[in-house]
Amino acid sequence: MDLPSPSAQLGMFGLSWGDADEPLTPAYWAAQTWMWQIDAPHHYKLGRSLAEELLACMLGGYGIPAEVGLAAYQRLREHHLSGRELTDQRQVEELLAEPLEVGGRRVRYRFARQKALYVTGAFRELGAIDEGLDDIPLRDRLMAIRGIGPKTASWVVRNLRASDGVAILDIHILRAGRHLGIFEEGRTVERHYAELEAAYLAFASAIGTRASILDSVMWMTMRQLGERRPASLKDGPGRGSKTTVPGAQGQLAF
């Protein structure tokens, strides 16, 4: 992949490309996304249908560790594939309340009662959703379901359609965007989702990457780096080294 010189201007946000060997620069994101696009362009997919992606995305996020959300998804997915519907709130709550095996440990799924309420409500509406809708109208339709906001709805649409027209703005994407300077201070996903999404999509376009893959690459990278300060990241993956941390936006592709 040929990239502009590190001092070249990106043409937006007053950014320079930087070096692909330096983590979190525009060049770094472009190179990492390019490598993932070649090796595993659909690595983030979790299911094979709207029902499966909806279930996986509803069970993840919002303070639930990715591995726990995926374990809960596997349990409910097996229940669903066995021919039993996910519309019985009490039954779904019991499935979620039973401890999960995660990394050799038994852990509990948080908010089992609330998530059971939302999941069963969503699956009662599933048959009324027109899957022929374009990406944004489909996201809007999903957001009309109780318990589904723009982030979760975008996650479903991205995974299902490989959509480059939406962004999954969780804490990791916000951290990456704020480090770059593409998100204005004081903007929150609760009040400014559309504005933040537009800035993210503009950045993806400016560096010539697919927004769907960049989102996942940012998620994996920022999760791997945790709370370490970007300035101290001198040993991060470089031009010839792809981020290898498993993704849970996600990595389980059934």
Summary of the structure (lengths in Angstrom):
residues: 254
radius of gyration: 18.7
end to end distance: 30.7
largest distance: 58.8
contacts: 771
relative contact order: 0.17
helix: 52%
strand: 4%
